[in-house]
Amino acid sequence: MAHSARRDCPELPDFSLLKRLARDQLIYLLEQLPGKKDLFIEADLMSPLDRIANVSTLKVTLIRAGHLWW
């Protein structure tokens, strides 16, 4: 958990579990699609996507699953 310097401010929640769940769900959904994949991501979506699963994580996961898409 994040620690606040002020005592009257609530602690910020820990979102690491939600981040991991979102990453795992994205990888699961991509693995359910059969065959080779071409992933096109709009520039505006790169930053939000990188918060849950960076491109290298997705690439390694899909290559390991036999779905080279790069």
PDB file of N, CA, C and O in Angstrom, chain B, residues numbered from 101:
ATOM      1  N   MET B 101       0.831  -1.177   0.000  1.00  0.00           N
ATOM      2  CA  MET B 101       0.000   0.000   0.000  1.00  0.00           C
ATOM      3  C   MET B 101       0.877   1.243   0.000  1.00  0.00           C
ATOM      4  O   MET B 101       1.976   1.243   0.554  1.00  0.00           O
ATOM      5  N   ALA B 102       0.383   2.285  -0.620  1.00  0.00           N
ATOM      6  CA  ALA B 102       1.106   3.547  -0.632  1.00  0.00           C
ATOM      7  C   ALA B 102       0.956   4.221   0.728  1.00  0.00           C
ATOM      8  O   ALA B 102      -0.090   4.120   1.370  1.00  0.00           O
ATOM      9  N   HIS B 103       1.990   4.893   1.147  1.00  0.00           N
ATOM     10  CA  HIS B 103       1.944   5.571   2.434  1.00  0.00           C
ATOM     11  C   HIS B 103       1.789   7.061   2.221  1.00  0.00           C
ATOM     12  O   HIS B 103       2.517   7.662   1.431  1.00  0.00           O
ATOM     13  N   SER B 104       0.855   7.650   2.915  1.00  0.00           N
ATOM     14  CA  SER B 104       0.577   9.072   2.813  1.00  0.00           C
ATOM     15  C   SER B 104       1.365   9.822   3.881  1.00  0.00           C
ATOM     16  O   SER B 104       1.496   9.355   5.012  1.00  0.00           O
ATOM     17  N   ALA B 105       1.888  10.987   3.514  1.00  0.00           N
ATOM     18  CA  ALA B 105       2.631  11.795   4.468  1.00  0.00           C
ATOM     19  C   ALA B 105       1.672  12.466   5.456  1.00  0.00           C
ATOM     20  O   ALA B 105       2.060  12.776   6.582  1.00  0.00           O
ATOM     21  N   ARG B 106       0.443  12.689   5.044  1.00  0.00           N
ATOM     22  CA  ARG B 106      -0.546  13.318   5.912  1.00  0.00           C
ATOM     23  C   ARG B 106      -1.429  12.265   6.542  1.00  0.00           C
ATOM     24  O   ARG B 106      -1.812  11.291   5.894  1.00  0.00           O
ATOM     25  N   ARG B 107      -1.749  12.462   7.801  1.00  0.00           N
ATOM     26  CA  ARG B 107      -2.582  11.487   8.514  1.00  0.00           C
ATOM     27  C   ARG B 107      -4.067  11.623   8.173  1.00  0.00           C
ATOM     28  O   ARG B 107      -4.831  10.676   8.363  1.00  0.00           O
ATOM     29  N   ASP B 108      -4.486  12.795   7.670  1.00  0.00           N
ATOM     30  CA  ASP B 108      -5.908  12.982   7.378  1.00  0.00           C
ATOM     31  C   ASP B 108      -6.275  12.506   5.967  1.00  0.00           C
ATOM     32  O   ASP B 108      -7.440  12.581   5.576  1.00  0.00           O
ATOM     33  N   CYS B 109      -5.306  12.025   5.213  1.00  0.00           N
ATOM     34  CA  CYS B 109      -5.568  11.506   3.867  1.00  0.00           C
ATOM     35  C   CYS B 109      -5.645   9.978   3.917  1.00  0.00           C
ATOM     36  O   CYS B 109      -4.816   9.332   4.558  1.00  0.00           O
ATOM     37  N   PRO B 110      -6.618   9.419   3.254  1.00  0.00           N
ATOM     38  CA  PRO B 110      -6.695   7.948   3.232  1.00  0.00           C
ATOM     39  C   PRO B 110      -5.568   7.376   2.369  1.00  0.00           C
ATOM     40  O   PRO B 110      -5.062   8.038   1.463  1.00  0.00           O
ATOM     41  N   GLU B 111      -5.191   6.143   2.668  1.00  0.00           N
ATOM     42  CA  GLU B 111      -4.176   5.475   1.867  1.00  0.00           C
ATOM     43  C   GLU B 111      -4.749   5.156   0.492  1.00  0.00           C
ATOM     44  O   GLU B 111      -5.937   4.869   0.347  1.00  0.00           O
ATOM     45  N   LEU B 112      -3.890   5.212  -0.501  1.00  0.00           N
ATOM     46  CA  LEU B 112      -4.312   4.864  -1.848  1.00  0.00           C
ATOM     47  C   LEU B 112      -4.449   3.342  -1.945  1.00  0.00           C
ATOM     48  O   LEU B 112      -3.650   2.607  -1.364  1.00  0.00           O
ATOM     49  N   PRO B 113      -5.449   2.878  -2.670  1.00  0.00           N
ATOM     50  CA  PRO B 113      -5.632   1.426  -2.795  1.00  0.00           C
ATOM     51  C   PRO B 113      -4.531   0.807  -3.649  1.00  0.00           C
ATOM     52  O   PRO B 113      -3.925   1.480  -4.484  1.00  0.00           O
ATOM     53  N   ASP B 114      -4.284  -0.460  -3.433  1.00  0.00           N
ATOM     54  CA  ASP B 114      -3.301  -1.213  -4.198  1.00  0.00           C
ATOM     55  C   ASP B 114      -4.028  -1.888  -5.363  1.00  0.00           C
ATOM     56  O   ASP B 114      -4.841  -2.790  -5.159  1.00  0.00           O
ATOM     57  N   PHE B 115      -3.730  -1.446  -6.571  1.00  0.00           N
ATOM     58  CA  PHE B 115      -4.410  -1.964  -7.748  1.00  0.00           C
ATOM     59  C   PHE B 115      -3.620  -3.060  -8.463  1.00  0.00           C
ATOM     60  O   PHE B 115      -3.969  -3.434  -9.582  1.00  0.00           O
ATOM     61  N   SER B 116      -2.571  -3.576  -7.841  1.00  0.00           N
ATOM     62  CA  SER B 116      -1.735  -4.563  -8.524  1.00  0.00           C
ATOM     63  C   SER B 116      -2.514  -5.837  -8.860  1.00  0.00           C
ATOM     64  O   SER B 116      -2.273  -6.443  -9.905  1.00  0.00           O
ATOM     65  N   LEU B 117      -3.437  -6.250  -8.002  1.00  0.00           N
ATOM     66  CA  LEU B 117      -4.228  -7.445  -8.293  1.00  0.00           C
ATOM     67  C   LEU B 117      -5.132  -7.218  -9.501  1.00  0.00           C
ATOM     68  O   LEU B 117      -5.237  -8.087 -10.367  1.00  0.00           O
ATOM     69  N   LEU B 118      -5.785  -6.061  -9.569  1.00  0.00           N
ATOM     70  CA  LEU B 118      -6.631  -5.754 -10.723  1.00  0.00           C
ATOM     71  C   LEU B 118      -5.809  -5.679 -12.001  1.00  0.00           C
ATOM     72  O   LEU B 118      -6.261  -6.122 -13.057  1.00  0.00           O
ATOM     73  N   LYS B 119      -4.608  -5.122 -11.912  1.00  0.00           N
ATOM     74  CA  LYS B 119      -3.720  -5.032 -13.067  1.00  0.00           C
ATOM     75  C   LYS B 119      -3.354  -6.429 -13.560  1.00  0.00           C
ATOM     76  O   LYS B 119      -3.374  -6.689 -14.763  1.00  0.00           O
ATOM     77  N   ARG B 120      -3.022  -7.323 -12.637  1.00  0.00           N
ATOM     78  CA  ARG B 120      -2.652  -8.688 -13.006  1.00  0.00           C
ATOM     79  C   ARG B 120      -3.845  -9.431 -13.616  1.00  0.00           C
ATOM     80  O   ARG B 120      -3.684 -10.168 -14.589  1.00  0.00           O
ATOM     81  N   LEU B 121      -5.030  -9.241 -13.054  1.00  0.00           N
ATOM     82  CA  LEU B 121      -6.227  -9.876 -13.604  1.00  0.00           C
ATOM     83  C   LEU B 121      -6.530  -9.383 -15.016  1.00  0.00           C
ATOM     84  O   LEU B 121      -6.879 -10.175 -15.891  1.00  0.00           O
ATOM     85  N   ALA B 122      -6.397  -8.087 -15.237  1.00  0.00           N
ATOM     86  CA  ALA B 122      -6.641  -7.525 -16.569  1.00  0.00           C
ATOM     87  C   ALA B 122      -5.633  -8.067 -17.578  1.00  0.00           C
ATOM     88  O   ALA B 122      -6.009  -8.410 -18.699  1.00  0.00           O
ATOM     89  N   ARG B 123      -4.347  -8.151 -17.192  1.00  0.00           N
ATOM     90  CA  ARG B 123      -3.316  -8.687 -18.078  1.00  0.00           C
ATOM     91  C   ARG B 123      -3.606 -10.157 -18.403  1.00  0.00           C
ATOM     92  O   ARG B 123      -3.547 -10.562 -19.565  1.00  0.00           O
ATOM     93  N   ASP B 124      -3.915 -10.943 -17.385  1.00  0.00           N
ATOM     94  CA  ASP B 124      -4.187 -12.366 -17.598  1.00  0.00           C
ATOM     95  C   ASP B 124      -5.410 -12.575 -18.488  1.00  0.00           C
ATOM     96  O   ASP B 124      -5.420 -13.474 -19.328  1.00  0.00           O
ATOM     97  N   GLN B 125      -6.430 -11.758 -18.309  1.00  0.00           N
ATOM     98  CA  GLN B 125      -7.645 -11.876 -19.124  1.00  0.00           C
ATOM     99  C   GLN B 125      -7.349 -11.514 -20.578  1.00  0.00           C
ATOM    100  O   GLN B 125      -7.839 -12.179 -21.491  1.00  0.00           O
ATOM    101  N   LEU B 126      -6.558 -10.475 -20.799  1.00  0.00           N
ATOM    102  CA  LEU B 126      -6.195 -10.087 -22.161  1.00  0.00           C
ATOM    103  C   LEU B 126      -5.414 -11.200 -22.843  1.00  0.00           C
ATOM    104  O   LEU B 126      -5.695 -11.544 -23.992  1.00  0.00           O
ATOM    105  N   ILE B 127      -4.443 -11.761 -22.148  1.00  0.00           N
ATOM    106  CA  ILE B 127      -3.650 -12.855 -22.713  1.00  0.00           C
ATOM    107  C   ILE B 127      -4.541 -14.066 -22.991  1.00  0.00           C
ATOM    108  O   ILE B 127      -4.413 -14.701 -24.038  1.00  0.00           O
ATOM    109  N   TYR B 128      -5.428 -14.384 -22.076  1.00  0.00           N
ATOM    110  CA  TYR B 128      -6.355 -15.508 -22.274  1.00  0.00           C
ATOM    111  C   TYR B 128      -7.212 -15.293 -23.522  1.00  0.00           C
ATOM    112  O   TYR B 128      -7.373 -16.207 -24.330  1.00  0.00           O
ATOM    113  N   LEU B 129      -7.762 -14.088 -23.680  1.00  0.00           N
ATOM    114  CA  LEU B 129      -8.614 -13.812 -24.838  1.00  0.00           C
ATOM    115  C   LEU B 129      -7.834 -13.928 -26.138  1.00  0.00           C
ATOM    116  O   LEU B 129      -8.346 -14.466 -27.120  1.00  0.00           O
ATOM    117  N   LEU B 130      -6.608 -13.431 -26.158  1.00  0.00           N
ATOM    118  CA  LEU B 130      -5.795 -13.529 -27.371  1.00  0.00           C
ATOM    119  C   LEU B 130      -5.443 -14.984 -27.690  1.00  0.00           C
ATOM    120  O   LEU B 130      -5.398 -15.370 -28.858  1.00  0.00           O
ATOM    121  N   GLU B 131      -5.197 -15.778 -26.668  1.00  0.00           N
ATOM    122  CA  GLU B 131      -4.865 -17.188 -26.880  1.00  0.00           C
ATOM    123  C   GLU B 131      -6.061 -17.993 -27.377  1.00  0.00           C
ATOM    124  O   GLU B 131      -5.870 -19.039 -27.997  1.00  0.00           O
ATOM    125  N   GLN B 132      -7.279 -17.542 -27.127  1.00  0.00           N
ATOM    126  CA  GLN B 132      -8.469 -18.253 -27.566  1.00  0.00           C
ATOM    127  C   GLN B 132      -8.720 -18.101 -29.060  1.00  0.00           C
ATOM    128  O   GLN B 132      -9.435 -18.909 -29.653  1.00  0.00           O
ATOM    129  N   LEU B 133      -8.141 -17.079 -29.673  1.00  0.00           N
ATOM    130  CA  LEU B 133      -8.297 -16.886 -31.112  1.00  0.00           C
ATOM    131  C   LEU B 133      -7.322 -17.808 -31.837  1.00  0.00           C
ATOM    132  O   LEU B 133      -6.116 -17.739 -31.598  1.00  0.00           O
ATOM    133  N   PRO B 134      -7.825 -18.667 -32.715  1.00  0.00           N
ATOM    134  CA  PRO B 134      -6.939 -19.612 -33.378  1.00  0.00           C
ATOM    135  C   PRO B 134      -6.052 -18.932 -34.432  1.00  0.00           C
ATOM    136  O   PRO B 134      -6.420 -17.912 -35.016  1.00  0.00           O
ATOM    137  N   GLY B 135      -4.886 -19.522 -34.654  1.00  0.00           N
ATOM    138  CA  GLY B 135      -4.012 -19.088 -35.742  1.00  0.00           C
ATOM    139  C   GLY B 135      -3.163 -17.876 -35.417  1.00  0.00           C
ATOM    140  O   GLY B 135      -3.104 -17.392 -34.287  1.00  0.00           O
ATOM    141  N   LYS B 136      -2.508 -17.415 -36.475  1.00  0.00           N
ATOM    142  CA  LYS B 136      -1.600 -16.273 -36.369  1.00  0.00           C
ATOM    143  C   LYS B 136      -2.392 -14.993 -36.116  1.00  0.00           C
ATOM    144  O   LYS B 136      -3.513 -14.831 -36.598  1.00  0.00           O
ATOM    145  N   LYS B 137      -1.789 -14.096 -35.356  1.00  0.00           N
ATOM    146  CA  LYS B 137      -2.470 -12.853 -35.012  1.00  0.00           C
ATOM    147  C   LYS B 137      -1.662 -11.643 -35.472  1.00  0.00           C
ATOM    148  O   LYS B 137      -0.436 -11.619 -35.360  1.00  0.00           O
ATOM    149  N   ASP B 138      -2.351 -10.664 -35.978  1.00  0.00           N
ATOM    150  CA  ASP B 138      -1.771  -9.361 -36.251  1.00  0.00           C
ATOM    151  C   ASP B 138      -2.471  -8.389 -35.326  1.00  0.00           C
ATOM    152  O   ASP B 138      -3.689  -8.223 -35.394  1.00  0.00           O
ATOM    153  N   LEU B 139      -1.714  -7.755 -34.471  1.00  0.00           N
ATOM    154  CA  LEU B 139      -2.299  -6.861 -33.482  1.00  0.00           C
ATOM    155  C   LEU B 139      -2.028  -5.421 -33.885  1.00  0.00           C
ATOM    156  O   LEU B 139      -0.876  -4.987 -33.936  1.00  0.00           O
ATOM    157  N   PHE B 140      -3.083  -4.689 -34.170  1.00  0.00           N
ATOM    158  CA  PHE B 140      -2.984  -3.280 -34.518  1.00  0.00           C
ATOM    159  C   PHE B 140      -3.557  -2.482 -33.355  1.00  0.00           C
ATOM    160  O   PHE B 140      -4.712  -2.662 -32.970  1.00  0.00           O
ATOM    161  N   ILE B 141      -2.736  -1.604 -32.807  1.00  0.00           N
ATOM    162  CA  ILE B 141      -3.152  -0.829 -31.642  1.00  0.00           C
ATOM    163  C   ILE B 141      -3.069   0.647 -31.975  1.00  0.00           C
ATOM    164  O   ILE B 141      -2.029   1.135 -32.417  1.00  0.00           O
ATOM    165  N   GLU B 142      -4.161   1.351 -31.763  1.00  0.00           N
ATOM    166  CA  GLU B 142      -4.149   2.797 -31.981  1.00  0.00           C
ATOM    167  C   GLU B 142      -3.172   3.448 -31.022  1.00  0.00           C
ATOM    168  O   GLU B 142      -2.994   2.986 -29.895  1.00  0.00           O
ATOM    169  N   ALA B 143      -2.545   4.515 -31.468  1.00  0.00           N
ATOM    170  CA  ALA B 143      -1.545   5.212 -30.657  1.00  0.00           C
ATOM    171  C   ALA B 143      -2.126   5.665 -29.315  1.00  0.00           C
ATOM    172  O   ALA B 143      -1.431   5.633 -28.299  1.00  0.00           O
ATOM    173  N   ASP B 144      -3.381   6.081 -29.304  1.00  0.00           N
ATOM    174  CA  ASP B 144      -4.017   6.541 -28.062  1.00  0.00           C
ATOM    175  C   ASP B 144      -4.203   5.415 -27.049  1.00  0.00           C
ATOM    176  O   ASP B 144      -4.358   5.683 -25.857  1.00  0.00           O
ATOM    177  N   LEU B 145      -4.191   4.169 -27.497  1.00  0.00           N
ATOM    178  CA  LEU B 145      -4.393   3.033 -26.599  1.00  0.00           C
ATOM    179  C   LEU B 145      -3.090   2.432 -26.081  1.00  0.00           C
ATOM    180  O   LEU B 145      -3.114   1.596 -25.179  1.00  0.00           O
ATOM    181  N   MET B 146      -1.962   2.843 -26.633  1.00  0.00           N
ATOM    182  CA  MET B 146      -0.681   2.259 -26.231  1.00  0.00           C
ATOM    183  C   MET B 146      -0.378   2.494 -24.758  1.00  0.00           C
ATOM    184  O   MET B 146       0.037   1.571 -24.057  1.00  0.00           O
ATOM    185  N   SER B 147      -0.578   3.701 -24.286  1.00  0.00           N
ATOM    186  CA  SER B 147      -0.273   4.008 -22.884  1.00  0.00           C
ATOM    187  C   SER B 147      -1.161   3.218 -21.919  1.00  0.00           C
ATOM    188  O   SER B 147      -0.638   2.617 -20.981  1.00  0.00           O
ATOM    189  N   PRO B 148      -2.492   3.196 -22.115  1.00  0.00           N
ATOM    190  CA  PRO B 148      -3.318   2.392 -21.213  1.00  0.00           C
ATOM    191  C   PRO B 148      -3.003   0.905 -21.292  1.00  0.00           C
ATOM    192  O   PRO B 148      -2.995   0.221 -20.269  1.00  0.00           O
ATOM    193  N   LEU B 149      -2.744   0.398 -22.492  1.00  0.00           N
ATOM    194  CA  LEU B 149      -2.414  -1.018 -22.641  1.00  0.00           C
ATOM    195  C   LEU B 149      -1.101  -1.341 -21.941  1.00  0.00           C
ATOM    196  O   LEU B 149      -0.970  -2.393 -21.314  1.00  0.00           O
ATOM    197  N   ASP B 150      -0.138  -0.447 -22.046  1.00  0.00           N
ATOM    198  CA  ASP B 150       1.162  -0.674 -21.424  1.00  0.00           C
ATOM    199  C   ASP B 150       1.064  -0.729 -19.902  1.00  0.00           C
ATOM    200  O   ASP B 150       1.927  -1.309 -19.244  1.00  0.00           O
ATOM    201  N   ARG B 151       0.031  -0.136 -19.348  1.00  0.00           N
ATOM    202  CA  ARG B 151      -0.147  -0.180 -17.883  1.00  0.00           C
ATOM    203  C   ARG B 151      -0.516  -1.570 -17.389  1.00  0.00           C
ATOM    204  O   ARG B 151      -0.215  -1.923 -16.249  1.00  0.00           O
ATOM    205  N   ILE B 152      -1.166  -2.361 -18.238  1.00  0.00           N
ATOM    206  CA  ILE B 152      -1.555  -3.700 -17.787  1.00  0.00           C
ATOM    207  C   ILE B 152      -0.689  -4.799 -18.403  1.00  0.00           C
ATOM    208  O   ILE B 152      -0.408  -5.802 -17.746  1.00  0.00           O
ATOM    209  N   ALA B 153      -0.268  -4.627 -19.640  1.00  0.00           N
ATOM    210  CA  ALA B 153       0.550  -5.659 -20.293  1.00  0.00           C
ATOM    211  C   ALA B 153       1.386  -5.015 -21.379  1.00  0.00           C
ATOM    212  O   ALA B 153       0.872  -4.638 -22.432  1.00  0.00           O
ATOM    213  N   ASN B 154       2.674  -4.891 -21.119  1.00  0.00           N
ATOM    214  CA  ASN B 154       3.498  -4.270 -22.151  1.00  0.00           C
ATOM    215  C   ASN B 154       3.631  -5.211 -23.344  1.00  0.00           C
ATOM    216  O   ASN B 154       3.357  -6.407 -23.248  1.00  0.00           O
ATOM    217  N   VAL B 155       4.053  -4.651 -24.453  1.00  0.00           N
ATOM    218  CA  VAL B 155       4.096  -5.393 -25.708  1.00  0.00           C
ATOM    219  C   VAL B 155       5.023  -6.598 -25.613  1.00  0.00           C
ATOM    220  O   VAL B 155       4.709  -7.660 -26.151  1.00  0.00           O
ATOM    221  N   SER B 156       6.150  -6.453 -24.945  1.00  0.00           N
ATOM    222  CA  SER B 156       7.073  -7.593 -24.857  1.00  0.00           C
ATOM    223  C   SER B 156       6.447  -8.746 -24.068  1.00  0.00           C
ATOM    224  O   SER B 156       6.698  -9.907 -24.391  1.00  0.00           O
ATOM    225  N   THR B 157       5.651  -8.462 -23.061  1.00  0.00           N
ATOM    226  CA  THR B 157       4.961  -9.515 -22.311  1.00  0.00           C
ATOM    227  C   THR B 157       3.981 -10.256 -23.211  1.00  0.00           C
ATOM    228  O   THR B 157       3.930 -11.486 -23.204  1.00  0.00           O
ATOM    229  N   LEU B 158       3.212  -9.513 -23.977  1.00  0.00           N
ATOM    230  CA  LEU B 158       2.260 -10.145 -24.896  1.00  0.00           C
ATOM    231  C   LEU B 158       2.982 -10.961 -25.952  1.00  0.00           C
ATOM    232  O   LEU B 158       2.563 -12.073 -26.274  1.00  0.00           O
ATOM    233  N   LYS B 159       4.057 -10.420 -26.490  1.00  0.00           N
ATOM    234  CA  LYS B 159       4.800 -11.114 -27.540  1.00  0.00           C
ATOM    235  C   LYS B 159       5.372 -12.432 -27.022  1.00  0.00           C
ATOM    236  O   LYS B 159       5.221 -13.466 -27.673  1.00  0.00           O
ATOM    237  N   VAL B 160       6.016 -12.407 -25.875  1.00  0.00           N
ATOM    238  CA  VAL B 160       6.606 -13.621 -25.304  1.00  0.00           C
ATOM    239  C   VAL B 160       5.527 -14.644 -25.001  1.00  0.00           C
ATOM    240  O   VAL B 160       5.706 -15.830 -25.279  1.00  0.00           O
ATOM    241  N   THR B 161       4.418 -14.208 -24.440  1.00  0.00           N
ATOM    242  CA  THR B 161       3.331 -15.128 -24.094  1.00  0.00           C
ATOM    243  C   THR B 161       2.758 -15.799 -25.326  1.00  0.00           C
ATOM    244  O   THR B 161       2.531 -17.009 -25.328  1.00  0.00           O
ATOM    245  N   LEU B 162       2.522 -15.027 -26.370  1.00  0.00           N
ATOM    246  CA  LEU B 162       1.909 -15.599 -27.565  1.00  0.00           C
ATOM    247  C   LEU B 162       2.892 -16.444 -28.359  1.00  0.00           C
ATOM    248  O   LEU B 162       2.478 -17.418 -28.989  1.00  0.00           O
ATOM    249  N   ILE B 163       4.160 -16.114 -28.354  1.00  0.00           N
ATOM    250  CA  ILE B 163       5.157 -16.952 -29.022  1.00  0.00           C
ATOM    251  C   ILE B 163       5.239 -18.290 -28.294  1.00  0.00           C
ATOM    252  O   ILE B 163       5.305 -19.344 -28.927  1.00  0.00           O
ATOM    253  N   ARG B 164       5.233 -18.243 -26.957  1.00  0.00           N
ATOM    254  CA  ARG B 164       5.289 -19.465 -26.156  1.00  0.00           C
ATOM    255  C   ARG B 164       4.073 -20.346 -26.444  1.00  0.00           C
ATOM    256  O   ARG B 164       4.173 -21.572 -26.410  1.00  0.00           O
ATOM    257  N   ALA B 165       2.937 -19.731 -26.723  1.00  0.00           N
ATOM    258  CA  ALA B 165       1.719 -20.495 -26.992  1.00  0.00           C
ATOM    259  C   ALA B 165       1.648 -20.956 -28.457  1.00  0.00           C
ATOM    260  O   ALA B 165       0.678 -21.599 -28.858  1.00  0.00           O
ATOM    261  N   GLY B 166       2.668 -20.628 -29.247  1.00  0.00           N
ATOM    262  CA  GLY B 166       2.695 -21.049 -30.638  1.00  0.00           C
ATOM    263  C   GLY B 166       1.986 -20.107 -31.590  1.00  0.00           C
ATOM    264  O   GLY B 166       1.653 -20.492 -32.710  1.00  0.00           O
ATOM    265  N   HIS B 167       1.753 -18.881 -31.159  1.00  0.00           N
ATOM    266  CA  HIS B 167       1.056 -17.899 -31.979  1.00  0.00           C
ATOM    267  C   HIS B 167       1.972 -16.705 -32.225  1.00  0.00           C
ATOM    268  O   HIS B 167       1.809 -15.660 -31.594  1.00  0.00           O
ATOM    269  N   LEU B 168       2.925 -16.850 -33.128  1.00  0.00           N
ATOM    270  CA  LEU B 168       3.817 -15.735 -33.447  1.00  0.00           C
ATOM    271  C   LEU B 168       3.040 -14.702 -34.247  1.00  0.00           C
ATOM    272  O   LEU B 168       2.489 -15.020 -35.301  1.00  0.00           O
ATOM    273  N   TRP B 169       2.990 -13.496 -33.768  1.00  0.00           N
ATOM    274  CA  TRP B 169       2.208 -12.468 -34.448  1.00  0.00           C
ATOM    275  C   TRP B 169       3.010 -11.205 -34.672  1.00  0.00           C
ATOM    276  O   TRP B 169       2.432 -10.153 -34.944  1.00  0.00           O
ATOM    277  N   TRP B 170       4.300 -11.278 -34.566  1.00  0.00           N
ATOM    278  CA  TRP B 170       5.087 -10.068 -34.763  1.00  0.00           C
ATOM    279  C   TRP B 170       5.738 -10.036 -36.086  1.00  0.00           C
ATOM    280  O   TRP B 170       6.441  -9.077 -36.405  1.00  0.00           O
TER     281      TRP B 170
END
